[in-house]
Amino acid sequence: MTICIDGKIRTLSPAWVMGIINATPDSFYAGSRTPGKDGVAQRARRLIDLGADCLDIGGYSSRPGASHIPADEEYSRLAMALEQVRRIDESAVISVDTFRADVARRCVEEWNVAIINDISGGTLDPEMPATVASLGVAYVLMHMRGNPVTMNTLTDYTDVTAEVISDLAFKVARLRQEGVADIIVDPGFGFAKTVEQNFTLLRNLRDFAMLGCPVLAGLSRKSMIWRTLGLTPEESLNGTTALHMAALAGGASILRVHDVAEARQCVALHSALR
């Protein structure tokens, strides 16, 4: 798979590792929280040094039941983090995790962000597809039902794989009509899915190739790991690595991770295995 980033065609083989920076005080994994300038700078340096291909910066916690914050506060958090990252590496490939079109536009125009990572797939802000098209950036289209407050009550699928792929296919077609050229699809592990449904999606990940887009797997330290093993997110690195290997075997082109070094090792071993 390839994708155009900043006007350059980038190959996603071996798979990319996207390192997470959360400029939030309440993301589900404490190790990813960097609410201050020094914390962001320290984490960004470490992720870059460890070989992250891309940094995904979020200013709005999407964990189940997370508190809603206004757009101005979200952008303020993002701008603080983006300033620090740009001071460290002006050429770093940056993704911004937001579902708001206005926030996305400001981040691209003011900080040269290359990817918009939208957990809602355009459902929470209908202006997002047209905005991304006008900006000419890559777009991560994730599957989710409802919002972070309601999503855990919306898990009534008959066939979770078929329904998620169908929803994404409809939205990919709409994005293409709007003029979005570079689309990455994300099944949305943990978003409006039960633990069992998450494992079903992972088992069937190869089916997502029919969408004709690179696939992003966001599995890092999620509840499907720690609930299954009877652990906490802090204890779930080994389980994360195990599922990362399964995702790569299923054709994932991007791993969105908290732990870059371990993910890079997983990618290298999978490449050697192939």
SVG drawing of the C-alpha trace seen along z (x, -y; Angstrom):
<svg xmlns="http://www.w3.org/2000/svg" viewBox="-29 -29 46 45">
<polyline fill="none" stroke="black" stroke-width="0.4" points="0.0,0.0 1.1,-3.6 -0.3,-7.0 0.5,-10.5 1.8,-12.6 3.0,-16.2 3.0,-15.7 5.2,-12.6 4.2,-9.0 5.0,-7.0 5.2,-3.2 3.5,-1.5 5.5,1.7 6.8,2.6 4.0,1.3 4.2,-2.2 4.2,-2.8 2.1,-5.8 3.1,-7.0 0.4,-8.4 0.7,-11.8 -2.3,-12.7 -2.4,-16.4 -5.2,-15.4 -5.5,-14.8 -7.9,-11.9 -7.0,-9.5 -7.5,-5.9 -3.8,-5.0 -1.9,-7.2 1.4,-6.7 0.2,-8.5 -1.0,-11.6 1.1,-14.7 -0.9,-17.7 2.0,-20.1 4.7,-21.5 7.6,-19.7 5.7,-16.4 4.8,-16.7 8.4,-17.6 9.8,-14.7 7.4,-12.2 7.8,-13.5 11.6,-13.3 11.4,-9.8 8.9,-8.6 10.9,-10.1 14.1,-8.7 12.5,-5.2 11.6,-5.3 7.9,-6.4 6.9,-7.0 4.2,-9.4 2.9,-11.1 -0.8,-11.1 -1.7,-14.0 -5.0,-14.3 -6.6,-17.0 -10.0,-15.3 -10.2,-12.1 -12.3,-9.5 -12.3,-6.9 -15.7,-5.6 -17.6,-8.2 -15.0,-10.9 -16.1,-14.4 -17.0,-16.7 -14.9,-19.8 -15.5,-22.8 -13.6,-23.2 -11.5,-26.1 -10.2,-24.1 -9.4,-21.1 -7.5,-23.4 -5.6,-25.1 -4.3,-21.7 -3.5,-20.7 -1.7,-24.0 0.4,-23.6 1.5,-20.1 2.0,-20.9 4.2,-23.8 6.4,-21.6 6.7,-18.9 7.5,-21.4 10.3,-22.8 11.8,-19.3 11.3,-18.2 9.9,-20.5 9.6,-17.7 7.8,-15.1 4.7,-13.6 1.9,-14.6 -1.6,-13.3 -4.2,-15.1 -6.9,-13.1 -10.1,-15.3 -13.7,-14.9 -14.2,-18.7 -13.7,-20.1 -12.8,-23.6 -10.1,-22.2 -8.8,-20.0 -8.5,-23.0 -6.7,-25.2 -4.2,-22.4 -3.4,-21.8 -3.2,-25.5 -1.2,-26.6 0.9,-23.6 1.3,-21.7 -0.5,-18.6 -0.5,-15.8 -3.2,-13.5 -6.6,-14.0 -7.6,-11.0 -11.4,-11.2 -12.8,-8.7 -16.3,-9.5 -15.8,-8.9 -17.5,-12.2 -20.6,-11.5 -20.1,-14.0 -19.3,-16.9 -20.8,-16.6 -18.4,-19.3 -15.4,-17.0 -15.3,-15.3 -15.5,-18.6 -12.9,-20.1 -10.4,-17.3 -10.9,-17.4 -10.2,-21.1 -7.1,-20.7 -5.7,-17.9 -4.5,-15.9 -4.8,-12.2 -7.8,-11.0 -8.2,-8.2 -11.8,-7.0 -12.7,-5.1 -15.8,-3.2 -17.8,-4.2 -21.4,-4.4 -22.7,-7.3 -20.1,-9.2 -17.7,-8.4 -20.5,-8.8 -23.1,-6.6 -20.9,-4.1 -20.9,-1.3 -24.6,-1.0 -24.6,-0.6 -23.1,2.8 -26.1,4.6 -24.7,6.1 -25.9,9.1 -22.6,9.6 -20.1,7.1 -17.5,7.6 -20.0,7.2 -21.7,4.2 -18.5,2.4 -17.1,3.0 -20.5,1.9 -20.5,-1.3 -16.9,-2.1 -17.5,-1.3 -20.4,-3.8 -18.2,-6.5 -15.2,-5.8 -17.4,-6.3 -18.7,-9.5 -15.2,-10.8 -14.1,-9.9 -17.0,-11.9 -16.0,-14.8 -12.4,-14.6 -10.5,-13.0 -7.7,-11.1 -5.8,-9.4 -8.0,-7.4 -6.9,-5.1 -9.6,-2.8 -9.8,-1.9 -12.2,0.8 -12.5,-1.1 -11.4,1.5 -13.1,0.6 -15.5,-1.9 -19.1,-0.6 -17.8,3.0 -17.8,5.6 -14.6,7.6 -15.9,10.5 -16.7,8.3 -13.3,6.8 -11.7,10.2 -14.0,11.1 -12.9,8.0 -9.3,8.8 -9.8,12.3 -11.4,11.0 -9.1,8.1 -8.0,9.4 -11.5,8.8 -11.0,5.0 -8.7,5.2 -11.8,5.1 -12.1,1.4 -8.9,0.7 -7.4,-1.5 -4.6,-1.0 -5.8,0.4 -4.9,-1.2 -5.1,1.0 -5.6,-0.8 -5.2,2.0 -2.6,0.6 -3.4,1.5 -7.2,1.5 -9.8,3.3 -10.0,6.3 -6.5,7.1 -6.7,6.3 -10.2,7.5 -9.4,10.8 -6.2,11.2 -7.5,9.8 -5.0,7.0 -4.8,3.2 -3.8,1.0 -0.5,0.5 0.1,4.3 -1.0,4.9 2.2,4.3 2.8,8.0 -0.8,8.6 -0.6,5.6 2.4,7.0 0.7,10.3 -2.3,8.6 -0.1,6.4 1.4,9.5 -2.1,10.7 -3.0,7.4 0.1,7.4 -0.7,10.9 -4.2,9.6 -2.8,7.0 -2.6,3.9 -0.5,1.1 -0.3,-1.1 -0.2,-0.3 -1.3,-3.1 0.6,-2.6 1.7,-3.9 4.9,-1.9 6.9,-2.6 10.1,-0.5 8.1,2.7 5.9,2.1 8.9,1.5 10.3,4.8 7.0,6.5 7.0,5.0 10.6,6.1 9.9,9.7 6.8,9.9 8.8,8.7 11.4,11.3 8.7,14.0 7.2,13.0"/>
</svg>
